[in-house]
Amino acid sequence: MGLEVVKEIVSSLASAFSWVSSLSYAFAVIGIGILLAIAIGYLAVGVVKFFRFVMHMKVKQFITMMTLLGVLLILIAIVIP
């Protein structure tokens, strides 16, 4: 009975990866996953550093940044259509 459960689990895992037809595709998927994890890590560090930078801004610097961001978003909205 215990081996039947293991067999079902292994077969379900094998069917989940049935779209992978060769070992090279499996390595490609693993590589993309690793690169994605690295990118997410760098993004998290960048977001934290950005928020720390914003928190230490003076009011005039913050208003200038928000004004430039607003102008940039308006320009993007004009260019997109």
Contacts in CASP RR format, 6 or more apart in sequence:
PFRMAT RR
TARGET T0000
AUTHOR 0000-0000-0000
METHOD contacts of the structure
MODEL  1
MGLEVVKEIVSSLASAFSWVSSLSYAFAVIGIGILLAIAIGYLAVGVVKF
FRFVMHMKVKQFITMMTLLGVLLILIAIVIP
17 26 0 8 1.000
20 26 0 8 1.000
20 29 0 8 1.000
54 62 0 8 1.000
54 65 0 8 1.000
57 65 0 8 1.000
END
